[in-house]
Amino acid sequence: MSLDLLFDNLTNPALLFFFLGLFAVQVKSDLAIPENSAKFISMYLLFSIGFKGGQELSHSEIGMETLGVIGLGIFTAIAIPAYTFFILKRSLNKYDSAALAAAYGSVSAVTFVTTVSFLEMEGISFGGHMVATMAMMEAPSIVMGMLFLSIFAKGAGKMSMKKLLHHSFTNGSVLLILGSLVIGYVANEQQAQGIAPFTTDIFKGFLAVFLLDMGITSGRNLSSCWKNGPFPVIFGIVVPVINGIVVALVSGFITDSVGDRLLIAILAASASYIAVPAAMKLANPKANPGLYIPMALAVTFPFNITIGIPLYLFFIQL
């Protein structure tokens, strides 16, 4: 891995604000982002990346390469829960195993957005279809998690598959990014320029504030992982690294785009701490949110945005 690339990533102002949030927790500061403000910023980030992705997609030709990348994303969202569930159930109960399998098969939109910022900083292009790929990777992993739960835990998974699918696609974050993608796709260039100051110019500033909030939240949740021994922390790093590297290499058979390959790799390596917890709360209430949320947010997320991004890019550039 290039040390210059790693240094560039670690000195990214947005990422430094994440470390500031972690530091604030360690020194017991009262620094905090108001909950409503943090929610608005997360909605803005999803809206902005979805809209810009739609604009890029409208200027792109949808061919076999694009469909291949989307297909790889969906396959990944099915395959990762399929193998991680059987690893997890050796150490955890079936309810927690199903929730974690779904979380690690799904994606983190904030990790995706942070990687987009990194690509723009490095001047590496990527396709607008990657936004659609991210959105389409949410539901399959949730369905897989509930499928394993219904098979291995009798009496579990009372929510119907139809209702589960409906909830997966109408989840606020998924609906917003898909809707923004469609709106960006149908808007012409002149109309898009009209809101460019909002969708583009202030994006990195909002991302920095949001990562500050993520740093504070991660710092508060990190201790929860250690209560279950070293396994959650080891799993939260080793499995994403394996997923990210494998997909980074396999994607080379589908596309030559370095940006697309890094984004699909980081999606495979990320874990959901928004969409999946919302679905598990309804469909798998016996799972412990004090386990699967901190693992995704306080272990996997910090690793991916600091070391994971340049690591996967290193394997792609090999």
Residue, then its C-alpha position, 0 to 999 in steps of 0.5 A: m500500500s502506498l504510504d502517500l495514499l494512506f497519508d492523503n486519506l488520513t489527513n483528509p479534513a473530513l476524516l480528521f473531524f471523525f477523529l476529533g469526535l473520537f477524541a471528544v468522547q475520550v476526554k469526556s467533552d460535552l461536544a455533540i451535534p443535535e440529533n435533528s441536525a445530524k438527521f438532516i445532514s445524513m438526509y442531505l448527503l444521501f440526496s446529494i450523492g443520489f442526485k449527482g449519481g442520477q446526473e452522471l447516469s443520464h450521461s452514461e451508456i447503460g451496457m453490459e459492463t454497467l449491468g455486470v457491476i450492478g449484478l456483482g453488487i447484488f450477488t455480493a449482498i446475497a453471498i456475504p450473509a450466506y457464508t457469514f451466518f454459519i461463521l457467526k452461529r458458531s459463537l453467537n445465538k441464531y438471532d444475533s447471527a442473522a442480524l449480523a449476517a444481514a448487516y455485513g451483507s448490506v451496505s453503509a451509505v456514509t462509507f460510500v459517501t466518504t469513499v466518493s469524497f476520497l475519489e474526488m480528492e484523488g481525481i479518480s472518476f466513477g460511474g453514476h450507476m454505482v449509486a443505484t448499485m448501493a441502493m440495490m444491495e440493501a434489501p437482498s441481505i435483509v431477506m437473506g438474514m431473515l431466511f436463515l432465521s426462519i430456517f434455523a430458529k423455530g418460531a422466529g421471523k413472523m414478518s411476511m416476506k412481502k412486508l419485509l421487502h416492502h419495508s426494505f425498499t421504503n426505508g427512508s435512506v433507501l427511498l431517498i437515494l433511489g428517488s434522488l437518483v431518478i430525479g437527477y436522471v430526469a433533470n436536464e443539465q440546466q436544471a441541475q446547475g440551478i441547485a449545484p451550489f446545494t448539491t456540490d459546493i457545500f457537500k464536503g463541509f456537511l460531510a465533515v460535520f457528519l463525520l464529526d457526529m459519527g466519531i462521537t457516536s462511534g466513541r460512545n459505542l466502542s465499549s459495547c463491543w468489548k463486553n462480548g469478548p474479542f470475537p466481535v472486534i476481530f470479526g468486524i475487521v477481518v471479514p470486511v477486509i476479506n470481502g473488500i479484497v476479494v470483490a476488488l480483485v473479482s471486479g477487475f473481470i467486469t470493469d476497468s474503472v478504478g473508481d467503480r471497482l473501489l466503490i463496489a469493494i468498499l460496499a462489500a466491505s461495509a456494514s449497515y447501521i441504519a437500514v438493517p437495524a431498522a428492519m431487524k427491530l421489526a422482524n428480529p426483535k430478539a437480536n441484540p442491537g447493542l451488538y450488531i450496531p456497535m460492530a458496524l458503526a464503531v469497528t467496521f466503519p472507522f477501519n474502512i474509512t481510514i485503512g480500508i479505502p487505500l488498502y482496497l485501492f492498493f489491490i485494485q492498482l496491482 
